[in-house]
């Protein structure tokens, strides 16, 4: 085999093929997950939902979300990420359509649960796919560009959902927004490949470079990470990452799913179109913050700090937003909070791939996502229940700030890998915060 050309000479078509197709796919998934946040304030008693019921409707998705995390991750790693995602895409699209056809509160809960069940396996499967296409020195940027679909979905779809609600019932909004995944499944099938060697559009030079870089990444990881699945998920770092993700996601979804309701209050019950347009503003800021934070993380190599600093800013913005007066200051703080809770995505999901070998990282990421996303149930329900109980959202958002604070403490003081990670590419892939002698206990 000929030597792979240096990275600067290697074409990068994977950024134009893999990332956009995966991003649009998950943007549609996130739309079908979060459109309920725009719909709920305008259901006007159709299903007789209290604030606590609305929180449960938003959060019950995540009870279904946990079941396929590890099975889908293992299927993606051992069988095919491309085929795993395709099956799940079709299943969640049909489930999203059915969400608009329910007639009772119980049916609505059940539809949301099933939607979460099928969407649950997509996230870890795509992370496995990206790990086959992007070396560690590119991983945070690749993750962030793909995960940019989360705020981008809200930027594009919140105004669209608001406009649709002004012209159709909430049922038609859910039905129509469930159809695009069924169409995008065709694009996914003909565009995405599991590995560079299987892609028709990649050059031999790029494929050879990627195989070499990915093999070097694997060789540099701690030998202890190459054992059984059980040994991998028992590692202290994995348990800490589960805790970080749970407390972060509790605050994340507690904020995100109630954001349209807060903006509706700020506009003094404005139209659905107006609320949808204003809801897009914080998510636009969040999109920029995600990309900037990922670039900072890859440049400095300090992933722990790239997670903790934004979350700390989010704590301050959440608390200040409950005590300041005026629509404009509160809107600015909503933007800061949105940026803060979205920014850590790229750096956070680069950490497991740095600590664990490819053959075990699938299970670890599935477990982190499954248990961590239970916070997606806790956050929305807590805010709704506390709002009903106290008559104000202040208590609920203060509790969310507390959850984010725990995430910051865990990521800064609890994340210590069991073994020092060898430096194979200084200044690009080494993370001083993760690899220092103090962090490794040596």
C-alpha positions as a Markdown table, in Angstrom:
| # | Residue | x | y | z |
|---|---|---|---|---|
| 1 | Unk | 0.0 | 0.0 | 0.0 |
| 2 | Unk | 1.3 | 3.4 | -0.8 |
| 3 | Unk | 1.8 | 6.0 | 1.9 |
| 4 | Unk | -1.2 | 8.3 | 2.4 |
| 5 | Unk | -0.7 | 11.9 | 1.4 |
| 6 | Unk | -0.3 | 14.5 | 4.1 |
| 7 | Unk | -3.6 | 15.8 | 5.5 |
| 8 | Unk | -3.3 | 19.2 | 3.8 |
| 9 | Unk | -3.2 | 17.4 | 0.4 |
| 10 | Unk | -6.1 | 15.1 | 1.1 |
| 11 | Unk | -9.6 | 16.1 | -0.4 |
| 12 | Unk | -12.4 | 16.4 | 2.2 |
| 13 | Unk | -15.5 | 15.4 | 0.3 |
| 14 | Unk | -16.7 | 13.6 | 3.4 |
| 15 | Unk | -17.6 | 17.0 | 4.9 |
| 16 | Unk | -19.9 | 17.7 | 1.9 |
| 17 | Unk | -21.5 | 14.3 | 1.8 |
| 18 | Unk | -21.7 | 12.7 | 5.2 |
| 19 | Unk | -22.4 | 15.7 | 7.4 |
| 20 | Unk | -25.2 | 17.5 | 5.4 |
| 21 | Unk | -27.2 | 14.3 | 4.8 |
| 22 | Unk | -26.9 | 13.2 | 8.4 |
| 23 | Unk | -27.7 | 16.7 | 9.6 |
| 24 | Unk | -30.9 | 17.0 | 7.6 |
| 25 | Unk | -32.0 | 13.5 | 8.7 |
| 26 | Unk | -31.6 | 14.4 | 12.3 |
| 27 | Unk | -33.0 | 17.9 | 11.8 |
| 28 | Unk | -36.3 | 16.1 | 10.8 |
| 29 | Unk | -36.1 | 13.9 | 13.8 |
| 30 | Unk | -35.6 | 16.8 | 16.1 |
| 31 | Unk | -38.5 | 18.6 | 14.4 |
| 32 | Unk | -40.8 | 15.6 | 15.1 |
| 33 | Unk | -39.6 | 15.5 | 18.7 |
| 34 | Unk | -39.8 | 19.2 | 19.5 |
| 35 | Unk | -42.8 | 20.5 | 17.4 |
| 36 | Unk | -44.9 | 19.6 | 20.4 |
| 37 | Unk | -43.3 | 22.5 | 22.3 |
| 38 | Unk | -44.8 | 24.9 | 19.7 |
| 39 | Unk | -48.1 | 23.0 | 19.4 |
| 40 | Unk | -48.9 | 22.7 | 23.1 |
| 41 | Unk | -49.7 | 26.4 | 23.9 |
| 42 | Unk | -52.2 | 26.3 | 21.0 |
| 43 | Unk | -54.1 | 23.1 | 21.7 |
| 44 | Unk | -56.7 | 25.2 | 23.5 |
| 45 | Unk | -58.0 | 22.4 | 25.7 |
| 46 | Unk | -58.5 | 19.8 | 23.0 |
| 47 | Unk | -57.1 | 17.1 | 25.3 |
| 48 | Unk | -57.7 | 19.0 | 28.5 |
| 49 | Unk | -54.0 | 19.3 | 29.4 |
| 50 | Unk | -52.8 | 21.0 | 32.6 |
| 51 | Unk | -49.3 | 22.4 | 32.7 |
| 52 | Unk | -48.1 | 19.2 | 34.4 |
| 53 | Unk | -49.8 | 17.2 | 31.6 |
| 54 | Unk | -48.1 | 19.3 | 29.0 |
| 55 | Unk | -44.7 | 18.7 | 30.7 |
| 56 | Unk | -45.5 | 15.0 | 30.8 |
| 57 | Unk | -46.4 | 15.0 | 27.1 |
| 58 | Unk | -43.1 | 16.7 | 26.3 |
| 59 | Unk | -41.1 | 14.5 | 28.5 |
| 60 | Unk | -42.6 | 11.0 | 28.0 |
| 61 | Unk | -40.9 | 10.9 | 24.7 |
| 62 | Unk | -37.7 | 10.2 | 26.6 |
| 63 | Unk | -39.0 | 7.2 | 28.5 |
| 64 | Unk | -39.4 | 5.5 | 25.1 |
| 65 | Unk | -36.1 | 7.0 | 24.0 |
| 66 | Unk | -33.9 | 4.8 | 26.3 |
| 67 | Unk | -34.9 | 1.4 | 25.0 |
| 68 | Unk | -33.1 | 1.2 | 21.6 |
| 69 | Unk | -29.9 | 3.2 | 22.6 |
| 70 | Unk | -27.6 | 0.2 | 23.2 |
| 71 | Unk | -29.2 | -2.2 | 20.7 |
| 72 | Unk | -29.0 | 0.3 | 17.9 |
| 73 | Unk | -25.5 | 1.3 | 18.8 |
| 74 | Unk | -24.4 | -2.4 | 18.7 |
| 75 | Unk | -26.3 | -2.9 | 15.4 |
| 76 | Unk | -24.6 | 0.1 | 13.9 |
| 77 | Unk | -21.1 | -1.0 | 15.0 |
| 78 | Unk | -21.5 | -4.8 | 14.2 |
| 79 | Unk | -23.9 | -4.7 | 11.2 |
| 80 | Unk | -24.5 | -1.3 | 9.5 |
| 81 | Unk | -25.1 | 2.2 | 10.8 |
| 82 | Unk | -26.6 | 3.1 | 7.4 |
| 83 | Unk | -29.3 | 0.4 | 7.5 |
| 84 | Unk | -30.0 | 0.9 | 11.2 |
| 85 | Unk | -30.8 | 4.5 | 10.7 |
| 86 | Unk | -32.9 | 3.9 | 7.6 |
| 87 | Unk | -35.2 | 1.5 | 9.5 |
| 88 | Unk | -35.5 | 3.8 | 12.4 |
| 89 | Unk | -36.2 | 6.8 | 10.1 |
| 90 | Unk | -39.2 | 5.1 | 8.5 |
| 91 | Unk | -40.5 | 3.9 | 11.8 |
| 92 | Unk | -40.3 | 7.3 | 13.5 |
| 93 | Unk | -41.9 | 9.1 | 10.5 |
| 94 | Unk | -44.9 | 6.9 | 10.7 |
| 95 | Unk | -45.1 | 7.4 | 14.5 |
| 96 | Unk | -45.0 | 11.1 | 14.1 |
| 97 | Unk | -47.9 | 11.0 | 11.6 |
| 98 | Unk | -49.9 | 9.0 | 14.1 |
| 99 | Unk | -49.3 | 11.6 | 16.8 |
| 100 | Unk | -51.6 | 13.9 | 15.0 |
| 101 | Unk | -54.4 | 11.4 | 14.8 |
| 102 | Unk | -54.9 | 10.8 | 18.5 |
| 103 | Unk | -58.2 | 11.4 | 20.2 |
| 104 | Unk | -57.5 | 11.1 | 24.0 |
| 105 | Unk | -54.8 | 12.3 | 26.4 |
| 106 | Unk | -53.7 | 8.7 | 26.9 |
| 107 | Unk | -53.3 | 8.1 | 23.2 |
| 108 | Unk | -51.2 | 11.3 | 22.9 |
| 109 | Unk | -48.9 | 10.1 | 25.6 |
| 110 | Unk | -48.6 | 6.6 | 23.9 |
| 111 | Unk | -47.9 | 8.2 | 20.5 |
| 112 | Unk | -45.1 | 10.4 | 22.0 |
| 113 | Unk | -43.7 | 7.3 | 23.8 |
| 114 | Unk | -43.6 | 5.3 | 20.6 |
| 115 | Unk | -42.0 | 8.2 | 18.7 |
| 116 | Unk | -39.3 | 8.3 | 21.3 |
| 117 | Unk | -38.8 | 4.6 | 21.1 |
| 118 | Unk | -37.9 | 4.7 | 17.4 |
| 119 | Unk | -35.9 | 7.9 | 17.5 |
| 120 | Unk | -33.9 | 6.6 | 20.4 |
| 121 | Unk | -31.5 | 4.5 | 18.4 |
| 122 | Unk | -30.6 | 7.2 | 15.8 |
| 123 | Unk | -28.3 | 9.3 | 17.8 |
| 124 | Unk | -25.8 | 6.6 | 18.8 |
| 125 | Unk | -25.9 | 5.0 | 15.4 |
| 126 | Unk | -24.9 | 8.3 | 13.7 |
| 127 | Unk | -22.1 | 8.8 | 16.2 |
| 128 | Unk | -20.8 | 5.4 | 15.3 |
| 129 | Unk | -21.0 | 6.4 | 11.6 |
| 130 | Unk | -19.1 | 9.6 | 12.2 |
| 131 | Unk | -16.4 | 7.7 | 14.1 |
| 132 | Unk | -15.8 | 5.8 | 10.9 |
| 133 | Unk | -15.4 | 8.9 | 8.8 |
| 134 | Unk | -13.6 | 11.5 | 11.0 |
| 135 | Unk | -10.4 | 11.1 | 12.9 |
| 136 | Unk | -10.2 | 12.3 | 16.5 |
| 137 | Unk | -8.6 | 15.6 | 15.6 |
| 138 | Unk | -11.7 | 16.4 | 13.6 |
| 139 | Unk | -14.3 | 14.7 | 15.8 |
| 140 | Unk | -15.6 | 17.7 | 17.8 |
| 141 | Unk | -16.1 | 19.8 | 14.7 |
| 142 | Unk | -17.7 | 16.9 | 12.9 |
| 143 | Unk | -20.0 | 16.2 | 15.8 |
| 144 | Unk | -20.9 | 19.9 | 16.2 |
| 145 | Unk | -21.6 | 20.4 | 12.5 |
| 146 | Unk | -23.9 | 17.4 | 12.5 |
| 147 | Unk | -25.5 | 18.4 | 15.8 |
| 148 | Unk | -25.9 | 21.9 | 14.5 |
| 149 | Unk | -29.1 | 20.4 | 13.1 |
| 150 | Unk | -30.6 | 20.7 | 16.6 |
| 151 | Unk | -30.8 | 24.5 | 16.8 |
| 152 | Unk | -31.1 | 24.8 | 13.0 |
| 153 | Unk | -34.2 | 22.7 | 13.1 |
| 154 | Unk | -35.8 | 25.1 | 15.6 |
| 155 | Unk | -34.6 | 28.1 | 13.6 |
| 156 | Unk | -36.3 | 26.9 | 10.5 |
| 157 | Unk | -39.2 | 24.9 | 11.9 |
| 158 | Unk | -40.4 | 27.0 | 14.8 |
| 159 | Unk | -41.6 | 29.8 | 12.4 |
| 160 | Unk | -42.9 | 27.2 | 10.0 |
| 161 | Unk | -44.9 | 25.5 | 12.7 |
| 162 | Unk | -46.2 | 28.8 | 13.9 |
| 163 | Unk | -47.4 | 29.8 | 10.4 |
| 164 | Unk | -49.0 | 26.3 | 10.0 |
| 165 | Unk | -50.8 | 26.7 | 13.3 |
| 166 | Unk | -52.3 | 30.0 | 12.1 |
| 167 | Unk | -53.7 | 28.2 | 9.0 |
| 168 | Unk | -54.4 | 24.6 | 10.2 |
| 169 | Unk | -55.1 | 22.6 | 13.3 |
| 170 | Unk | -52.4 | 21.2 | 15.5 |
| 171 | Unk | -53.3 | 17.7 | 14.3 |
| 172 | Unk | -52.5 | 18.6 | 10.7 |
| 173 | Unk | -49.2 | 20.2 | 11.8 |
| 174 | Unk | -48.1 | 17.0 | 13.4 |
| 175 | Unk | -49.3 | 14.8 | 10.5 |
| 176 | Unk | -47.6 | 16.9 | 7.8 |
| 177 | Unk | -44.4 | 17.3 | 9.7 |
| 178 | Unk | -44.2 | 13.5 | 10.0 |
| 179 | Unk | -44.0 | 12.9 | 6.3 |
| 180 | Unk | -40.5 | 14.4 | 5.3 |
| 181 | Unk | -38.5 | 11.6 | 7.1 |
| 182 | Unk | -40.2 | 9.1 | 4.8 |
| 183 | Unk | -38.9 | 11.0 | 1.8 |
| 184 | Unk | -35.5 | 11.7 | 3.1 |
| 185 | Unk | -35.0 | 7.9 | 3.7 |
| 186 | Unk | -34.5 | 7.6 | 0.0 |
| 187 | Unk | -31.7 | 10.2 | -0.1 |
| 188 | Unk | -30.1 | 8.6 | 2.9 |
| 189 | Unk | -30.0 | 5.1 | 1.3 |
| 190 | Unk | -28.3 | 6.3 | -1.9 |
| 191 | Unk | -25.9 | 8.8 | -0.4 |
| 192 | Unk | -24.5 | 7.4 | 2.9 |
| 193 | Unk | -21.9 | 4.6 | 3.3 |
| 194 | Unk | -20.8 | 2.9 | 6.5 |
| 195 | Unk | -17.1 | 3.3 | 5.8 |
| 196 | Unk | -14.9 | 5.1 | 3.3 |
| 197 | Unk | -14.0 | 1.9 | 1.5 |
| 198 | Unk | -17.7 | 1.5 | 0.7 |
| 199 | Unk | -18.4 | 5.0 | -0.6 |
| 200 | Unk | -18.6 | 5.5 | -4.4 |
| 201 | Unk | -17.9 | 9.2 | -4.2 |
| 202 | Unk | -14.6 | 9.2 | -2.2 |
| 203 | Unk | -11.2 | 9.4 | -3.8 |
| 204 | Unk | -8.6 | 6.6 | -3.1 |
| 205 | Unk | -6.3 | 9.2 | -1.5 |
| 206 | Unk | -8.9 | 10.4 | 1.0 |
| 207 | Unk | -9.9 | 6.8 | 1.8 |
| 208 | Unk | -6.3 | 5.7 | 2.4 |
| 209 | Unk | -5.7 | 8.8 | 4.6 |
| 210 | Unk | -8.8 | 8.1 | 6.7 |
| 211 | Unk | -8.0 | 4.4 | 7.2 |
| 212 | Unk | -4.5 | 5.4 | 8.4 |
| 213 | Unk | -5.6 | 8.2 | 10.7 |
| 214 | Unk | -8.4 | 6.1 | 12.3 |
| 215 | Unk | -6.1 | 3.2 | 12.8 |
| 216 | Unk | -3.6 | 5.5 | 14.5 |
| 217 | Unk | -6.3 | 6.9 | 16.8 |
| 218 | Unk | -7.3 | 3.4 | 17.9 |
| 219 | Unk | -3.6 | 2.4 | 18.5 |
| 220 | Unk | -3.2 | 5.4 | 20.8 |
| 221 | Unk | -6.1 | 4.7 | 23.1 |
| 222 | Unk | -5.5 | 3.0 | 26.5 |
| 223 | Unk | -5.2 | -0.7 | 26.3 |
| 224 | Unk | -7.6 | -1.2 | 29.1 |
| 225 | Unk | -10.4 | 0.3 | 26.9 |
| 226 | Unk | -10.1 | -2.7 | 24.5 |
| 227 | Unk | -11.7 | -5.2 | 26.8 |
| 228 | Unk | -15.2 | -6.4 | 27.1 |
| 229 | Unk | -18.3 | -4.3 | 26.9 |
| 230 | Unk | -18.9 | -4.8 | 30.6 |
| 231 | Unk | -15.4 | -3.6 | 31.4 |
| 232 | Unk | -16.0 | -0.5 | 29.2 |
| 233 | Unk | -19.2 | 0.6 | 30.8 |
| 234 | Unk | -17.9 | 0.0 | 34.3 |
| 235 | Unk | -15.2 | 2.6 | 33.8 |
| 236 | Unk | -15.4 | 5.6 | 36.1 |
| 237 | Unk | -15.2 | 8.0 | 33.2 |
| 238 | Unk | -18.3 | 6.5 | 31.5 |
| 239 | Unk | -20.3 | 6.7 | 34.7 |
| 240 | Unk | -19.3 | 10.3 | 35.2 |
| 241 | Unk | -20.3 | 11.1 | 31.6 |
| 242 | Unk | -23.7 | 9.6 | 32.2 |
| 243 | Unk | -24.1 | 11.9 | 35.2 |
| 244 | Unk | -22.9 | 15.0 | 33.3 |
| 245 | Unk | -25.3 | 14.2 | 30.5 |
| 246 | Unk | -28.3 | 13.6 | 32.7 |
| 247 | Unk | -28.0 | 16.8 | 34.7 |
| 248 | Unk | -27.2 | 18.8 | 31.5 |
| 249 | Unk | -30.1 | 17.4 | 29.5 |
| 250 | Unk | -32.5 | 17.9 | 32.4 |
| 251 | Unk | -31.7 | 21.6 | 32.1 |
| 252 | Unk | -31.5 | 21.5 | 28.3 |
| 253 | Unk | -35.0 | 20.1 | 27.7 |
| 254 | Unk | -36.6 | 21.8 | 30.6 |
| 255 | Unk | -35.6 | 25.1 | 28.9 |
| 256 | Unk | -36.1 | 24.1 | 25.3 |
| 257 | Unk | -39.5 | 22.6 | 25.5 |
| 258 | Unk | -40.9 | 25.5 | 27.6 |
| 259 | Unk | -39.2 | 28.3 | 25.5 |
| 260 | Unk | -42.2 | 28.9 | 23.2 |
| 261 | Unk | -44.5 | 29.2 | 26.1 |
| 262 | Unk | -42.2 | 31.7 | 27.8 |
| 263 | Unk | -42.0 | 33.7 | 24.5 |
| 264 | Unk | -45.8 | 33.6 | 24.2 |
| 265 | Unk | -46.0 | 35.2 | 27.6 |
| 266 | Unk | -43.5 | 37.9 | 26.6 |
| 267 | Unk | -45.5 | 38.7 | 23.5 |
| 268 | Unk | -48.7 | 39.0 | 25.6 |
| 269 | Unk | -50.3 | 36.0 | 23.8 |
| 270 | Unk | -49.1 | 36.9 | 20.3 |
| 271 | Unk | -50.0 | 35.0 | 17.2 |
| 272 | Unk | -48.5 | 31.6 | 16.6 |
| 273 | Unk | -46.5 | 33.0 | 13.7 |
| 274 | Unk | -45.1 | 35.8 | 15.8 |
| 275 | Unk | -44.2 | 33.3 | 18.6 |
| 276 | Unk | -42.6 | 31.0 | 16.1 |
| 277 | Unk | -40.4 | 33.7 | 14.6 |
| 278 | Unk | -39.3 | 35.0 | 18.0 |
| 279 | Unk | -38.6 | 31.4 | 19.1 |
| 280 | Unk | -36.1 | 31.0 | 16.2 |
| 281 | Unk | -33.9 | 33.9 | 17.5 |
| 282 | Unk | -32.4 | 32.1 | 20.6 |
| 283 | Unk | -31.8 | 29.0 | 18.5 |
| 284 | Unk | -30.0 | 31.1 | 15.8 |
| 285 | Unk | -27.6 | 32.3 | 18.6 |
| 286 | Unk | -27.3 | 28.7 | 19.8 |
| 287 | Unk | -26.3 | 27.5 | 16.3 |
| 288 | Unk | -23.4 | 30.0 | 16.2 |
| 289 | Unk | -22.3 | 29.1 | 19.7 |
| 290 | Unk | -22.2 | 25.4 | 18.9 |
| 291 | Unk | -19.9 | 25.9 | 16.0 |
| 292 | Unk | -17.7 | 28.4 | 17.7 |
| 293 | Unk | -17.3 | 26.2 | 20.9 |
| 294 | Unk | -16.5 | 23.1 | 18.8 |
| 295 | Unk | -13.7 | 25.0 | 16.9 |
| 296 | Unk | -12.4 | 26.3 | 20.3 |
| 297 | Unk | -12.4 | 22.8 | 21.7 |
| 298 | Unk | -10.5 | 21.3 | 18.7 |
| 299 | Unk | -8.0 | 24.2 | 18.7 |
| 300 | Unk | -7.2 | 24.1 | 22.5 |
| 301 | Unk | -7.9 | 20.3 | 23.0 |
| 302 | Unk | -9.6 | 21.1 | 26.3 |
| 303 | Unk | -13.0 | 19.4 | 26.0 |
| 304 | Unk | -13.9 | 19.6 | 29.7 |
| 305 | Unk | -13.6 | 23.4 | 29.7 |
| 306 | Unk | -15.6 | 23.6 | 26.5 |
| 307 | Unk | -18.5 | 21.8 | 28.2 |
| 308 | Unk | -18.3 | 23.5 | 31.6 |
| 309 | Unk | -17.9 | 27.2 | 30.6 |
| 310 | Unk | -21.0 | 27.4 | 28.5 |
| 311 | Unk | -23.1 | 25.6 | 31.1 |
| 312 | Unk | -21.9 | 28.0 | 33.8 |
| 313 | Unk | -23.0 | 30.9 | 31.6 |
| 314 | Unk | -26.4 | 29.2 | 31.2 |
| 315 | Unk | -26.9 | 29.0 | 35.0 |
| 316 | Unk | -26.4 | 32.7 | 35.4 |
| 317 | Unk | -28.7 | 33.5 | 32.5 |
| 318 | Unk | -31.4 | 31.2 | 33.7 |
| 319 | Unk | -31.4 | 32.8 | 37.2 |
| 320 | Unk | -31.2 | 36.4 | 35.9 |
| 321 | Unk | -34.1 | 35.7 | 33.5 |
| 322 | Unk | -36.4 | 35.1 | 36.4 |
| 323 | Unk | -35.7 | 38.4 | 38.2 |
| 324 | Unk | -35.2 | 41.0 | 35.4 |
| 325 | Unk | -38.1 | 43.0 | 34.0 |
| 326 | Unk | -38.7 | 44.0 | 30.4 |
| 327 | Unk | -39.3 | 41.9 | 27.3 |
| 328 | Unk | -36.0 | 42.8 | 25.7 |
| 329 | Unk | -33.7 | 42.0 | 28.6 |
| 330 | Unk | -35.5 | 38.7 | 29.1 |
| 331 | Unk | -35.2 | 37.9 | 25.4 |
| 332 | Unk | -31.5 | 38.5 | 25.5 |
| 333 | Unk | -31.1 | 36.2 | 28.5 |
| 334 | Unk | -33.1 | 33.5 | 26.7 |
| 335 | Unk | -30.6 | 33.8 | 23.8 |
| 336 | Unk | -27.7 | 33.4 | 26.2 |
| 337 | Unk | -29.3 | 30.4 | 27.8 |
| 338 | Unk | -30.0 | 28.7 | 24.5 |
| 339 | Unk | -26.4 | 29.3 | 23.4 |
| 340 | Unk | -25.2 | 27.9 | 26.7 |
| 341 | Unk | -27.1 | 24.7 | 26.7 |
| 342 | Unk | -26.4 | 23.9 | 23.0 |
| 343 | Unk | -22.7 | 24.8 | 22.9 |
| 344 | Unk | -21.3 | 21.7 | 24.7 |
| 345 | Unk | -22.6 | 19.1 | 22.2 |
| 346 | Unk | -19.6 | 18.8 | 20.0 |
| 347 | Unk | -16.9 | 18.7 | 22.7 |
| 348 | Unk | -18.9 | 16.4 | 24.9 |
| 349 | Unk | -19.5 | 13.7 | 22.3 |
| 350 | Unk | -15.9 | 13.8 | 21.3 |
| 351 | Unk | -14.8 | 12.6 | 24.8 |
| 352 | Unk | -16.1 | 9.0 | 24.7 |
| 353 | Unk | -14.3 | 8.4 | 21.3 |
| 354 | Unk | -11.1 | 9.6 | 22.9 |
| 355 | Unk | -11.3 | 7.3 | 25.9 |
| 356 | Unk | -12.6 | 4.1 | 24.4 |
| 357 | Unk | -11.7 | 1.9 | 21.5 |
| 358 | Unk | -14.1 | 1.7 | 18.5 |
| 359 | Unk | -15.3 | -1.8 | 19.4 |
| 360 | Unk | -16.6 | -0.8 | 22.8 |
| 361 | Unk | -17.4 | 2.9 | 22.4 |
| 362 | Unk | -20.8 | 2.0 | 20.7 |
| 363 | Unk | -22.2 | 0.5 | 23.9 |
| 364 | Unk | -20.7 | 3.3 | 26.1 |
| 365 | Unk | -22.2 | 6.0 | 23.9 |
| 366 | Unk | -25.6 | 4.2 | 23.8 |
| 367 | Unk | -25.6 | 3.9 | 27.6 |
| 368 | Unk | -24.6 | 7.6 | 28.1 |
| 369 | Unk | -27.3 | 8.7 | 25.7 |
| 370 | Unk | -30.0 | 6.4 | 27.1 |
| 371 | Unk | -29.6 | 7.1 | 30.8 |
| 372 | Unk | -28.6 | 10.8 | 30.3 |
| 373 | Unk | -31.7 | 11.5 | 28.2 |
| 374 | Unk | -33.9 | 10.5 | 31.1 |
| 375 | Unk | -33.2 | 14.1 | 32.0 |
| 376 | Unk | -35.4 | 14.9 | 28.9 |
| 377 | Unk | -38.3 | 13.5 | 30.9 |
| 378 | Unk | -37.4 | 15.1 | 34.2 |
| 379 | Unk | -36.8 | 18.6 | 33.0 |
| 380 | Unk | -40.1 | 19.4 | 31.1 |
| 381 | Unk | -42.2 | 17.6 | 33.8 |
| 382 | Unk | -40.5 | 19.4 | 36.7 |
| 383 | Unk | -41.0 | 22.8 | 35.1 |
| 384 | Unk | -44.7 | 22.1 | 34.4 |
| 385 | Unk | -45.4 | 20.5 | 37.8 |
| 386 | Unk | -43.6 | 23.3 | 39.7 |
| 387 | Unk | -45.4 | 26.0 | 37.6 |
| 388 | Unk | -48.8 | 24.4 | 38.6 |
| 389 | Unk | -47.8 | 24.0 | 42.2 |
| 390 | Unk | -46.3 | 27.5 | 42.7 |
| 391 | Unk | -48.1 | 29.6 | 40.1 |
| 392 | Unk | -44.8 | 30.8 | 38.6 |
| 393 | Unk | -42.1 | 29.5 | 36.4 |
| 394 | Unk | -39.4 | 30.9 | 38.7 |
| 395 | Unk | -39.1 | 27.8 | 40.8 |
| 396 | Unk | -38.9 | 25.5 | 37.9 |
| 397 | Unk | -36.2 | 27.4 | 36.1 |
| 398 | Unk | -34.2 | 27.8 | 39.4 |
| 399 | Unk | -34.3 | 24.0 | 39.7 |
| 400 | Unk | -33.0 | 23.6 | 36.2 |
| 401 | Unk | -30.1 | 26.0 | 37.0 |
| 402 | Unk | -29.3 | 23.7 | 39.9 |
| 403 | Unk | -29.2 | 20.7 | 37.6 |
| 404 | Unk | -26.8 | 22.5 | 35.2 |
| 405 | Unk | -24.6 | 23.3 | 38.2 |
| 406 | Unk | -24.2 | 19.7 | 39.1 |
| 407 | Unk | -23.2 | 18.9 | 35.5 |
| 408 | Unk | -20.5 | 21.6 | 35.7 |
| 409 | Unk | -19.1 | 20.2 | 38.9 |
| 410 | Unk | -19.1 | 16.6 | 37.5 |
| 411 | Unk | -17.3 | 17.5 | 34.3 |
| 412 | Unk | -14.7 | 19.6 | 36.0 |
| 413 | Unk | -13.9 | 17.5 | 39.0 |
| 414 | Unk | -15.2 | 14.0 | 38.3 |
| 415 | Unk | -14.0 | 13.3 | 34.8 |
| 416 | Unk | -10.7 | 11.6 | 35.2 |
| 417 | Unk | -9.7 | 8.8 | 32.8 |
| 418 | Unk | -8.2 | 5.7 | 34.5 |
| 419 | Unk | -5.1 | 5.9 | 32.3 |
| 420 | Unk | -3.1 | 8.6 | 30.6 |
| 421 | Unk | -3.8 | 8.9 | 26.9 |
| 422 | Unk | -0.6 | 8.8 | 24.8 |
| 423 | Unk | 0.0 | 11.9 | 22.7 |
| 424 | Unk | 0.1 | 10.9 | 19.1 |
| 425 | Unk | -0.6 | 14.3 | 17.5 |
| 426 | Unk | 0.4 | 17.1 | 19.8 |
| 427 | Unk | -1.6 | 20.3 | 19.7 |
| 428 | Unk | -4.4 | 18.6 | 17.7 |
| 429 | Unk | -5.7 | 15.5 | 19.4 |
| 430 | Unk | -4.2 | 15.8 | 22.9 |
| 431 | Unk | -6.5 | 17.1 | 25.5 |
| 432 | Unk | -4.5 | 18.6 | 28.4 |
| 433 | Unk | -7.5 | 18.5 | 30.7 |
| 434 | Unk | -8.0 | 14.8 | 30.0 |
| 435 | Unk | -4.4 | 13.7 | 29.7 |
| 436 | Unk | -2.6 | 15.6 | 32.4 |
| 437 | Unk | -0.8 | 13.5 | 35.1 |
| 438 | Unk | -3.2 | 15.0 | 37.7 |
| 439 | Unk | -6.3 | 13.9 | 35.7 |
| 440 | Unk | -4.9 | 10.4 | 35.1 |
| 441 | Unk | -4.0 | 9.9 | 38.8 |
| 442 | Unk | -0.3 | 9.2 | 37.9 |
